[in-house]
Amino acid sequence: MFVTHGYPKLIGGAEAWRELGQAMELFGIHVIPEFFGFMAAVSELIGGILLTIGLFTRIAASFMLITMIVATLTHVFGDGDYFPALTNAVIFLGLAIAGSGRHSLDSLLFRKR
C-alpha cells in the first residue's frame, strides 16, 4: 500500500513535495517544505519496499512512524479523517519495537552467529 502511495508523491516533483511538506507548519517549521515532502515520499516508497522484503525493518518502520504521526496530526487539524494514519502509526510503532522476525532478510543477513 505504501509503495503505491509513495511512488506518485516521489515522481510528483518539487510542487508535490512542497504541498506534502507544508504539513510541517503544524510543528512551527516553515522552511524547506520540499525537503520534508521529499523525505515523506521516500519514507513511504522505500520504507514500503523494505518492510515488504523484511530488510532494515526497524529503521524503515521508524521513518514511516514519523511520517504517519505527521499525517495523523495533519488530518486531526484538517479534515478529521485521521484514523487510517493513526492505525498505520500504531502498526509501525509495533514493527519498530518488535523488528521483523526470524523469517526475514534482517534475520538472515544480521543474525548473531
C-alpha positions in Angstrom: 0.0 0.0 0.0 2.7 2.5 0.9 4.7 1.8 -2.3 1.7 2.7 -4.3 1.1 5.8 -2.2 4.8 6.9 -2.1 5.6 6.5 -5.8 3.3 9.2 -7.2 4.4 11.6 -4.4 8.0 11.0 -5.3 7.7 11.4 -9.0 5.4 14.5 -8.5 8.5 16.7 -8.2 9.1 19.8 -6.2 5.5 21.1 -6.3 4.1 17.8 -4.9 6.9 17.8 -2.3 6.2 21.4 -1.3 2.5 20.6 -0.8 3.2 17.5 1.2 5.9 19.2 3.3 3.7 22.1 4.3 2.3 19.7 6.9 5.4 20.6 9.0 3.9 24.0 9.6 1.8 22.3 12.3 5.1 22.0 14.2 6.2 25.6 13.5 8.6 24.6 10.7 8.1 26.9 7.8 11.4 26.3 5.9 12.2 23.9 3.1 8.8 22.2 2.8 10.2 20.5 -0.4 12.7 18.6 1.7 10.2 17.4 4.2 7.8 16.4 1.4 10.5 14.5 -0.4 11.5 12.7 2.8 7.9 11.7 3.4 7.6 10.3 -0.2 10.9 8.4 0.1 9.8 7.1 3.5 6.6 5.7 2.0 8.1 4.3 -1.1 11.4 2.9 0.1 10.1 2.1 3.6 7.2 0.2 2.0 9.7 -1.8 -0.2 12.0 -2.5 2.8 9.1 -3.6 5.0 7.8 -5.9 2.3 11.1 -7.7 1.9 11.9 -7.6 5.7 15.1 -5.6 5.4 16.1 -2.8 7.8 12.7 -3.2 9.3 13.2 -1.2 12.5 14.7 1.7 10.6 12.1 1.7 7.9 9.3 1.4 10.4 10.7 4.3 12.4 10.8 6.6 9.5 7.3 5.6 8.5 6.1 6.1 12.0 7.2 9.7 12.0 5.5 10.2 8.6 2.3 8.7 10.0 2.4 10.9 13.1 2.6 14.0 11.0 -0.2 12.6 8.7 -2.3 11.9 11.7 -1.9 15.4 13.1 -2.5 16.9 9.7 -5.8 15.1 9.5 -6.8 15.9 13.1 -6.4 19.6 12.4 -7.7 19.3 8.8 -10.5 17.1 7.5 -10.7 15.0 10.7 -10.2 11.6 8.9 -7.2 10.7 11.0 -8.0 7.0 11.8 -6.1 5.4 8.8 -2.9 7.3 9.5 -3.2 6.6 13.3 -3.8 2.9 12.6 -0.7 2.8 10.4 1.3 4.7 13.1 0.5 2.1 15.7 1.5 -0.7 13.3 4.8 1.0 12.5 5.4 1.6 16.2 5.0 -2.2 16.8 7.3 -3.0 13.9 9.9 -0.6 15.1 9.9 -2.2 18.6 9.5 -5.8 17.6 11.5 -5.9 14.4 10.9 -8.2 11.5 11.1 -11.7 13.0 13.1 -14.8 12.2 11.9 -15.4 8.6 13.1 -12.0 7.3 16.1 -10.8 5.4 17.1 -8.9 8.5 17.3 -12.2 10.4 19.1 -14.0 7.5 21.7 -11.2 7.0 22.3 -9.9 10.5 21.7 -12.8 12.9 24.3 -13.4 15.5 26.5 -16.4 14.9 
